[in-house]
Amino acid sequence: MDNAVYVKLKGIVIQDLLKDPHRAQFHERELKTEDLTPEYRRAVQEALAELRAAQRSSGASVAMAQPQRK
């Protein structure tokens, strides 16, 4: 696996997801195909995992910031 190629691809995928988070569905479908290079597959998997983690942490932060209603 070429690490430089992987890093470049991951940057491209992250930029794509930042511009349009709905593109995650496209990348998830793409992972189901067999003809991806190992570098691209790893880049997409890790970018999607980071997106999910960021969404979970921001969701938790929003929930904690809202006052409790009684």
LUMSE-442474 format. One record per residue: x, y, z of N, C-alpha, C, O in turn. Coordinates in steps of 0.05 Angstrom, whole numbers, padded with zeros to 5 digits. Layout:
// residues N
<<X,Y,Z>,<X,Y,Z>,<X,Y,Z>,<X,Y,Z>>
...
// end
This chain:
// residues 70
<<00017,-00024,00000>,<00000,00000,00000>,<00018,00025,00000>,<00037,00026,00015>>
<<00011,00043,-00017>,<00026,00068,-00019>,<00014,00089,00000>,<-00009,00098,-00004>>
<<00028,00095,00021>,<00018,00113,00042>,<00013,00141,00032>,<-00007,00154,00041>>
<<00029,00151,00014>,<00025,00178,00003>,<-00001,00180,-00013>,<-00015,00200,-00011>>
<<-00007,00159,-00028>,<-00032,00158,-00043>,<-00056,00157,-00024>,<-00076,00170,-00028>>
<<-00053,00140,-00003>,<-00075,00138,00017>,<-00081,00165,00030>,<-00104,00172,00032>>
<<-00060,00179,00038>,<-00063,00205,00052>,<-00077,00225,00033>,<-00095,00239,00041>>
<<-00069,00226,00008>,<-00081,00244,-00011>,<-00110,00237,-00016>,<-00127,00255,-00016>>
<<-00116,00211,-00019>,<-00144,00203,-00023>,<-00161,00209,00001>,<-00184,00217,-00002>>
<<-00151,00204,00025>,<-00166,00210,00049>,<-00173,00240,00050>,<-00195,00247,00058>>
<<-00154,00257,00043>,<-00159,00285,00043>,<-00181,00293,00023>,<-00198,00310,00029>>
<<-00181,00280,00000>,<-00202,00285,-00020>,<-00229,00276,-00010>,<-00249,00291,-00013>>
<<-00230,00253,00002>,<-00256,00243,00013>,<-00266,00261,00035>,<-00290,00267,00036>>
<<-00249,00269,00053>,<-00257,00287,00075>,<-00267,00313,00064>,<-00287,00323,00074>>
<<-00254,00325,00045>,<-00263,00350,00033>,<-00291,00346,00020>,<-00308,00363,00022>>
<<-00295,00323,00007>,<-00320,00317,-00005>,<-00342,00315,00016>,<-00364,00326,00012>>
<<-00336,00302,00038>,<-00356,00299,00060>,<-00361,00326,00074>,<-00384,00330,00083>>
<<-00341,00343,00076>,<-00345,00369,00089>,<-00364,00386,00071>,<-00380,00401,00082>>
<<-00360,00385,00045>,<-00377,00401,00027>,<-00406,00391,00027>,<-00424,00407,00027>>
<<-00410,00364,00029>,<-00437,00353,00028>,<-00437,00327,00045>,<-00430,00306,00034>>
<<-00445,00329,00070>,<-00446,00305,00087>,<-00463,00282,00076>,<-00460,00259,00083>>
<<-00483,00289,00059>,<-00500,00268,00048>,<-00485,00250,00028>,<-00495,00229,00021>>
<<-00461,00259,00020>,<-00445,00242,00002>,<-00434,00217,00017>,<-00424,00199,00004>>
<<-00438,00216,00043>,<-00430,00192,00058>,<-00444,00168,00047>,<-00432,00146,00046>>
<<-00469,00171,00039>,<-00484,00148,00028>,<-00471,00138,00003>,<-00469,00114,-00002>>
<<-00462,00156,-00014>,<-00448,00148,-00039>,<-00423,00132,-00032>,<-00417,00111,-00044>>
<<-00407,00143,-00013>,<-00382,00129,-00006>,<-00387,00102,00007>,<-00372,00083,00003>>
<<-00408,00100,00023>,<-00415,00074,00035>,<-00423,00054,00014>,<-00415,00030,00015>>
<<-00438,00062,-00006>,<-00445,00044,-00028>,<-00420,00036,-00044>,<-00417,00013,-00052>>
<<-00402,00055,-00047>,<-00378,00050,-00062>,<-00360,00029,-00049>,<-00347,00013,-00062>>
<<-00361,00028,-00022>,<-00345,00008,-00008>,<-00354,-00021,-00014>,<-00339,-00040,-00010>>
<<-00379,-00024,-00023>,<-00389,-00050,-00029>,<-00379,-00062,-00055>,<-00382,-00085,-00061>>
<<-00366,-00045,-00072>,<-00355,-00054,-00097>,<-00328,-00068,-00092>,<-00315,-00063,-00073>>
<<-00322,-00086,-00110>,<-00298,-00102,-00106>,<-00272,-00090,-00119>,<-00250,-00097,-00111>>
<<-00276,-00071,-00137>,<-00253,-00062,-00153>,<-00239,-00037,-00142>,<-00227,-00022,-00158>>
<<-00241,-00032,-00116>,<-00228,-00009,-00104>,<-00199,-00016,-00097>,<-00192,-00038,-00090>>
<<-00181,00004,-00100>,<-00154,00000,-00091>,<-00153,-00001,-00061>,<-00170,00010,-00048>>
<<-00133,-00015,-00049>,<-00131,-00016,-00020>,<-00129,00012,-00007>,<-00140,00017,00014>>
<<-00114,00030,-00021>,<-00111,00057,-00010>,<-00137,00072,-00009>,<-00143,00085,00011>>
<<-00153,00070,-00030>,<-00179,00084,-00031>,<-00198,00072,-00011>,<-00213,00086,00002>>
<<-00199,00045,-00010>,<-00217,00032,00009>,<-00211,00041,00038>,<-00230,00048,00053>>
<<-00186,00041,00045>,<-00178,00049,00072>,<-00184,00079,00077>,<-00194,00086,00098>>
<<-00179,00096,00057>,<-00185,00124,00060>,<-00215,00129,00064>,<-00222,00145,00082>>
<<-00232,00116,00049>,<-00261,00119,00052>,<-00270,00109,00079>,<-00285,00122,00093>>
<<-00260,00085,00087>,<-00269,00073,00112>,<-00261,00092,00136>,<-00278,00096,00153>>
<<-00237,00102,00136>,<-00228,00119,00158>,<-00242,00146,00158>,<-00249,00157,00179>>
<<-00247,00158,00134>,<-00261,00183,00132>,<-00289,00181,00142>,<-00299,00198,00157>>
<<-00303,00159,00135>,<-00330,00154,00144>,<-00331,00150,00174>,<-00349,00159,00188>>
<<-00311,00135,00185>,<-00310,00131,00214>,<-00306,00157,00229>,<-00318,00162,00250>>
<<-00289,00174,00218>,<-00284,00200,00231>,<-00309,00218,00229>,<-00315,00232,00248>>
<<-00324,00217,00207>,<-00349,00232,00204>,<-00369,00223,00225>,<-00382,00239,00238>>
<<-00372,00196,00228>,<-00391,00186,00247>,<-00384,00194,00276>,<-00401,00202,00292>>
<<-00358,00193,00282>,<-00349,00200,00309>,<-00354,00230,00314>,<-00362,00238,00336>>
<<-00349,00247,00294>,<-00354,00275,00297>,<-00384,00281,00301>,<-00392,00298,00316>>
<<-00401,00266,00286>,<-00430,00270,00289>,<-00439,00261,00316>,<-00456,00274,00328>>
<<-00428,00239,00326>,<-00436,00230,00353>,<-00427,00250,00374>,<-00443,00257,00393>>
<<-00403,00261,00372>,<-00393,00279,00392>,<-00408,00306,00391>,<-00414,00318,00411>>
<<-00415,00315,00367>,<-00430,00340,00365>,<-00458,00336,00374>,<-00470,00354,00386>>
<<-00470,00313,00370>,<-00497,00307,00379>,<-00497,00306,00410>,<-00516,00315,00422>>
<<-00476,00295,00422>,<-00475,00293,00451>,<-00471,00321,00462>,<-00482,00328,00483>>
<<-00455,00338,00449>,<-00450,00365,00458>,<-00476,00382,00457>,<-00481,00397,00475>>
<<-00491,00378,00436>,<-00516,00393,00434>,<-00536,00384,00455>,<-00550,00400,00467>>
<<-00537,00357,00460>,<-00555,00347,00481>,<-00548,00357,00508>,<-00565,00363,00525>>
<<-00522,00359,00514>,<-00513,00368,00540>,<-00518,00398,00543>,<-00522,00407,00566>>
<<-00517,00413,00522>,<-00520,00442,00523>,<-00549,00451,00527>,<-00554,00473,00537>>
<<-00568,00433,00520>,<-00596,00440,00522>,<-00605,00437,00551>,<-00598,00417,00564>>
<<-00620,00456,00562>,<-00630,00454,00589>,<-00651,00431,00592>,<-00666,00425,00573>>
<<-00651,00419,00615>,<-00670,00398,00621>,<-00697,00411,00627>,<-00699,00430,00642>>
<<-00718,00400,00615>,<-00745,00410,00621>,<-00758,00392,00641>,<-00755,00367,00640>>
<<-00773,00404,00659>,<-00787,00388,00680>,<-00817,00391,00678>,<-00831,00379,00693>>
// end
